Structures are given as structure tokens and as C-alpha cells.
């Protein structure tokens, strides 16, 4: 123990890494213990930590958080012994990679406790065409001539330059997208593309993707060490600060991933919640987003960090009291209850508005469909409005209603609703029930689908499933295949055969809008209606 303490009290030169006496002492102690011994050394040569491993490996305990900016290294290096002639192992290099160490080096020791050879490695600036690290060749232990500080400073300057170039290209956060699933790779690729669109809607730049097909998803680690290494290399090369997983991660999985990377880890639900938070403009929308976020956060407070388990003190909190974790949970429950009460009030206001429309004899047609299918563009074209319509997922969040007048002096209310998406997070389904109440009062559902999307079948099925869950199967519905102008003739024939009763249109052409208007007018049951003659084929209502 005294020898280990003495090791930790010494200062080690940055040029060469050690003195002859220090190398001999480290090697002799390692052989006497029959274990690897490691020193964590800062840039002033001070030993921050002494680590004793087993004969074949060494485990680095939890280290302090990194040094600020993403382009900086941790400011410490690891030097340790090997009781064999082998140089740096893959595990050594992965520790350097994940912990962003200045460098990692190994001193080999023979059976007599003498130092033999020395080898070191360090990270390299991002380059997709090369490995993310450099390994120096093995050299005699007393012929080491490396200035570790100069090497680390030079690397940080290069990392900073790469980051500056990335910032000049845009200040948006950068992310790696990950899919781990038992589904076929082709389906995973389409899911990753949708996740890419979600990231774009959130203002995130995607710099790489990782797909792994597994029979069963590991309940804790998700990815094996090899894939985690590949992921970290992708993140380094793309200077990504975010890792986004397709699907929903459990609290255990989030904790496990956060242990091996200092990058922020998100899942698909968190990404969607973030988009909703950006897009909510009305009081109801903001409350619904907040409630969804709280419901997502509540079960993930468990074991979030040790600080959350400290006991409260002070006036009113003396004695056993309640833990910080319990306090957080109670506050979330109280806030959710308050939001529900406020949403109930807003729901009553909307119910009053719907009742007033009903008394006026105004029927309601609601636009529904997968996100980014063109619902808002269609609303603007039909009613000459200026509702926000962007080529992004969830461009519309808050419900919008406009009056639509027909030549026969008929009027109806046309409602635009939030877009649907596959595997809609349950927190959002519950929180946005008030938003979707417009659908319950609808006399006609206009199911808008993007005819040009490669996942058209699955998108239509996803919307049909959500409408079925909401018990809206009895409401008359028209399937509208939007963006028809983007299709080749061959694909148009295929879709006509697949959905013969659908209405093909383009929201940007007047002829299509006229056909759609006649369809709506013919389908709605007006209270006082003259017989309307429709020219041309009419789609059936299903």
C-alpha cells in the first residue's frame, strides 16, 4: 500500500512520460502484485488516480466530466503496465476513444519485474477514410521521446478547427441515428429515413446512421461493445453531439448508454416531443406538450443520479423528510393534475364552439393523415388561407379551422389536425386527445395520403389503425391520394388498382381542387340541400 501511495505522490514528466527510476518502480510493483497497475496523469504531471487491475486487464473507474467544449480532450492520460510482451490492446484503445483521453500508453514488464517496451496511442481528428486513432510503434522503454502535452494541444487545435468548419456550415446540432431491431434491414432503413426527417424537422443535422438487426434487443445494453465502438467512431468522424435511437428506450437502457458515452442520448419519443415543443403556439398545444413530457419523464426519474436521493433539509424538511427523488415525483404529479384541469376547461370551450356550429347547421370536414402528407397545403388551397405549410414532419401541431363556401351557398367548417405517425408515443396519444376531439364531431374525414411516398401502404395502415383506436370507423371517409403529379404513369396505374375508390389529386392544381370540392359537397348531408349534379367519376366513400 505504501508503494502505491508513493506512486501517486510522484510527478511524471510530460516529455517521455516518466523517469528511469519511475519506470523501474512501476514495473517492479506491477510484477510483485501480479496485476496491471495504471496511473491517470494530468498535464502538469500530477497523478490523479492509481488503478490496480487484474493480470490481464485494468478497469478505469468513473472519471470526472470532460473539459467543456466538444473539441477538447479530457486533459489526462493513462499509463499502465502489461505483464506480457503485448502492446496496446483493443480494450485500451476503446477506453481512450470513449473517455477522450489525451493518450493511452503501456509499459511491458518481464518475469523479473524489469521494464521492457513502451507503446502509446492518441486520437486523430475526424476523417471518414482512416481510423480515429494513431498507435506509435513499440520502442525500448528507455528510448521514449514523446512530448505528451504538445501532442494533446496540437490535437485539440485540429479538433477545434474541424468543429469551426462544421459550425460555419451551420449551428445546428449534429446527430448519429441508430436502429436496433429484429425487423428486416429494408424496413429498418425506411424507419431510419423517417427518423432522419424527424431530425430535420427538429433542426438537427444527421452525420451518420447505424443499423443492426438482432433476434432480441438486449434489455439493458441494446448494442454490443463492437457496435458501440463503431457508433463512437461514427460520432467522432461526424463531430456529433447527439445519438438518436429509433424506438423508445427504457430507463435502464438510457442509463447504460450514458455510462459509455458523454454524448446526449435521445430516443424517438423524445425527438417527437421536442418537435412538438418547438411547434406548439396555442395555450392548449403548449399544455399538451408539457403534459406529454412530464409523463415521459416521470418513470425515468428512477436512479437518474445519486444527487436525486439526497435528503431535504432546512425548515419544514428536517428529520427523515422525503428524498429529492420523491419530491420531484410529487411535483410532477401535481403539475400533471393542474394541466389536466386547465385542459378540461379548454376542452369545454371547444365543445361550446362545436355546439354553436351545430346549431348554425355547419357540418365539419376534418383533414386527417400521416404527417407531411400535405393537409395544410390542401387547407390553404381550398380556403385561400395562410396556415403554415412546410415540407417537414409535424409542421402543423395546433388544430386549425376555416370556413369553406360552395357555389350553392353551402358552407362547412374544414379542420386541419396534427399529423399521425407510426407508433405514436402513448404519452402524445393521451395528451393530444383534446386536440383530436375535432375528429369526433366531424361529419366527414378526408384522409390525405402522400401518393409519392415509398411507404404509402404502411402510412395509410397506420392512420387507419389510429382512427380505429379512436372508434371513428363509423364516420364517412374519403381517401385522397395527394401529390399525384409526382408519379409516373406506371405507378399511377398501380395505385388505381390498389385503391380504386381513392381520389387522386394535387393540392397545387385548380382542376384537382374542383374535383375535391364537388366530392365534399356531394358527400356531406346538408340540412337543406338541392340535388347537386356531379360531372365526371366520383370516388366512393368508405
Secondary structure, 3 states (H helix, E strand, C coil): CHHHHHHHHCECCCECCCCHHHHHHHHHHHHHHCCCEEEEEECCCEEEEEEECCCCCCCCCCCCCCCCCCCCCCCEEEEEEECCCCCCCHHHHHHHHHHCCCCEEEEEECCCCCEEEEEEEEECCCCCCCCCEEECCCEECCCCCCEHHHHHHHHHHHHHHHHHHHHHCCCCCEEEEEEEECCCHHHHHHHHHHHHHHHHHCCCEEEEEEEEECCCCECCCECCHHHHHHHHHHHHHHCCCEEEECCCCCHHHHHHHHHHCCCEEEEHHHHHHHHHHHHCCCHHHHHHHHHHHHHHHHHHHCCCCHHHHCECCCCCCCCCCCEHHHHHHHHHHHHHHHHHHHHHHHHHHHHHHHHHHHHCCCEEEEEEEECCCCHHHHHHHHHCCCCCCCCCCCCCCCCEEEEEECCCCCEEEEEECCCECCCCCHHHHHHCCCCCHHHHCCCEEEEEEECCCCCHHHHHHHHHHHHHHCCCCCCCEEEEEECHHHCCHHHHHHHHHHCCCCEECCCCCHHHHHHHHHHHHHHCCCCCCCCCCCCCCCCCCC
